[in-house]
Amino acid sequence: MSESRALFKTPRLGAFQVTRCQPLFVPQPKPHNVAGWLKLAIKRTAQSFRLMVGVQDYQNYVRHMQVRHPGRAPMTEREFHRRCLEARFPSEGGKMGKCPC
């Protein structure tokens, strides 16, 4: 019984020592000028609002295609938005799809 109770004893305050901290995320480089920071903030705010109302980001899709599928040609912007609309609001009964982004 004394061994199992030893597992639940709390150590004294001075017993813990931090040896190394790992960051939870890697910070992205920040623009040094105010104009660059403001431009980035406006761009990300606009992207957030578009995603809230369901408009997908075509430039993000193109960047994804270039990085992940370099051999395939990306859809045109018109085809991309048409496919996203069709995936969100299927015109055929019973058809469920997924947006390519």
LOMARFI-372326 format. One record per residue (C-alpha): residue number from 1; x, y, z. Coordinates in Angstrom, 1 decimal. Each point is the difference from the previous one (the first is absolute). Last residue first. Layout:
<rs>
+-----+--------+--------+--------+
! pos !     c1 !     c2 !     c3 !
+-----+--------+--------+--------+
! NUM !      X !      Y !      Z !
...
+-----+--------+--------+--------+
</rs>
This chain:
<rs>
+-----+--------+--------+--------+
! pos !     c1 !     c2 !     c3 !
+-----+--------+--------+--------+
! 101 !   -9.4 !   22.9 !  -52.1 !
! 100 !   -1.5 !   -2.5 !   -2.4 !
!  99 !   -3.6 !    0.5 !    1.5 !
!  98 !   -1.6 !   -3.2 !    1.0 !
!  97 !   -3.0 !   -1.7 !   -1.4 !
!  96 !   -3.4 !   -1.4 !    1.0 !
!  95 !   -2.4 !   -1.1 !   -2.7 !
!  94 !   -3.4 !   -1.1 !    1.3 !
!  93 !   -1.9 !    2.0 !   -2.5 !
!  92 !    2.1 !    1.7 !   -2.7 !
!  91 !    0.4 !    3.8 !    0.3 !
!  90 !    2.5 !   -0.3 !    2.9 !
!  89 !    0.2 !    3.1 !    2.1 !
!  88 !    3.5 !    0.0 !    1.8 !
!  87 !    1.7 !   -2.3 !   -2.5 !
!  86 !   -1.6 !    1.7 !   -3.0 !
!  85 !    1.0 !    3.4 !    1.4 !
!  84 !    3.6 !   -1.1 !    0.5 !
!  83 !    0.1 !   -1.5 !   -3.5 !
!  82 !   -1.4 !    3.2 !   -1.6 !
!  81 !    2.6 !    2.0 !    2.0 !
!  80 !    2.9 !   -2.1 !   -1.3 !
!  79 !   -1.3 !   -0.2 !   -3.6 !
!  78 !   -0.2 !    3.9 !   -0.1 !
!  77 !    3.4 !    0.4 !    1.6 !
!  76 !    1.6 !   -2.4 !   -2.5 !
!  75 !    0.8 !   -3.5 !    1.2 !
!  74 !    3.6 !   -0.7 !    1.0 !
!  73 !    2.3 !   -1.8 !   -2.5 !
!  72 !    1.4 !   -3.2 !    1.4 !
!  71 !    3.7 !   -0.9 !    0.1 !
!  70 !    0.8 !    2.2 !    3.0 !
!  69 !   -2.6 !   -1.7 !    2.3 !
!  68 !    0.9 !    0.9 !    3.6 !
!  67 !    1.8 !    3.3 !   -0.4 !
!  66 !   -1.5 !    1.5 !   -3.2 !
!  65 !   -3.4 !   -1.4 !    0.8 !
!  64 !    0.0 !    1.4 !    3.5 !
!  63 !    1.1 !    3.5 !   -1.3 !
!  62 !   -2.9 !   -0.2 !   -2.5 !
!  61 !   -2.5 !   -0.9 !    2.7 !
!  60 !    1.3 !    2.8 !    2.3 !
!  59 !   -0.5 !    2.4 !   -2.9 !
!  58 !   -3.5 !   -1.2 !   -0.6 !
!  57 !   -1.1 !    0.6 !    3.6 !
!  56 !   -3.5 !   -1.5 !    0.6 !
!  55 !   -3.1 !    2.1 !    0.4 !
!  54 !   -2.1 !   -1.5 !    2.8 !
!  53 !   -1.2 !    3.1 !    1.9 !
!  52 !    2.5 !   -0.6 !    2.8 !
!  51 !    2.7 !   -0.9 !   -2.4 !
!  50 !   -0.3 !    3.4 !   -1.8 !
!  49 !    0.1 !    1.8 !    3.3 !
!  48 !    3.2 !   -1.8 !    1.1 !
!  47 !    1.6 !    0.7 !   -3.4 !
!  46 !   -0.8 !    3.7 !    0.3 !
!  45 !    1.5 !    0.1 !    3.5 !
!  44 !    3.1 !   -1.8 !   -1.2 !
!  43 !    0.6 !    2.5 !   -2.9 !
!  42 !   -0.8 !    3.0 !    2.2 !
!  41 !    2.5 !   -1.2 !    2.7 !
!  40 !    2.7 !   -0.7 !   -2.7 !
!  39 !   -0.4 !    3.4 !   -1.5 !
!  38 !    0.2 !    1.7 !    3.4 !
!  37 !    3.1 !   -1.9 !    0.9 !
!  36 !    1.7 !    0.9 !   -3.3 !
!  35 !   -1.0 !    3.7 !    0.4 !
!  34 !    1.3 !    0.0 !    3.6 !
!  33 !    3.4 !   -1.1 !   -0.9 !
!  32 !    2.0 !   -2.9 !    1.4 !
!  31 !   -2.3 !   -2.7 !   -1.3 !
!  30 !   -0.2 !   -2.9 !    2.4 !
!  29 !    1.7 !   -3.3 !   -0.4 !
!  28 !   -2.3 !   -2.8 !    1.0 !
!  27 !    0.2 !   -1.3 !    3.6 !
!  26 !    0.6 !   -3.7 !    0.5 !
!  25 !   -2.6 !   -1.5 !    2.2 !
!  24 !   -0.2 !   -1.7 !    3.4 !
!  23 !    3.6 !    1.0 !    0.7 !
!  22 !    2.0 !   -2.6 !    1.9 !
!  21 !    1.5 !    0.9 !    3.4 !
!  20 !    3.1 !   -1.7 !    1.4 !
!  19 !    1.2 !   -1.0 !    3.4 !
!  18 !   -2.8 !    1.2 !    2.3 !
!  17 !    0.7 !   -1.1 !    3.5 !
!  16 !   -2.7 !   -1.5 !    2.3 !
!  15 !    1.0 !   -0.9 !    3.6 !
!  14 !   -0.1 !    3.5 !    1.4 !
!  13 !   -3.8 !    0.0 !    0.5 !
!  12 !   -0.1 !   -3.3 !    1.8 !
!  11 !   -1.3 !   -3.0 !   -1.8 !
!  10 !   -3.6 !   -1.0 !    0.2 !
!   9 !   -0.8 !   -3.3 !    1.5 !
!   8 !   -2.2 !   -2.2 !   -2.2 !
!   7 !    2.5 !   -2.6 !   -1.0 !
!   6 !    1.3 !   -0.4 !    3.6 !
!   5 !   -3.5 !   -1.1 !    1.0 !
!   4 !    0.4 !   -3.1 !   -2.2 !
!   3 !    3.3 !   -0.9 !    1.7 !
!   2 !   -1.4 !    0.4 !    3.5 !
!   1 !   -2.8 !   -2.4 !   -0.7 !
+-----+--------+--------+--------+
</rs>
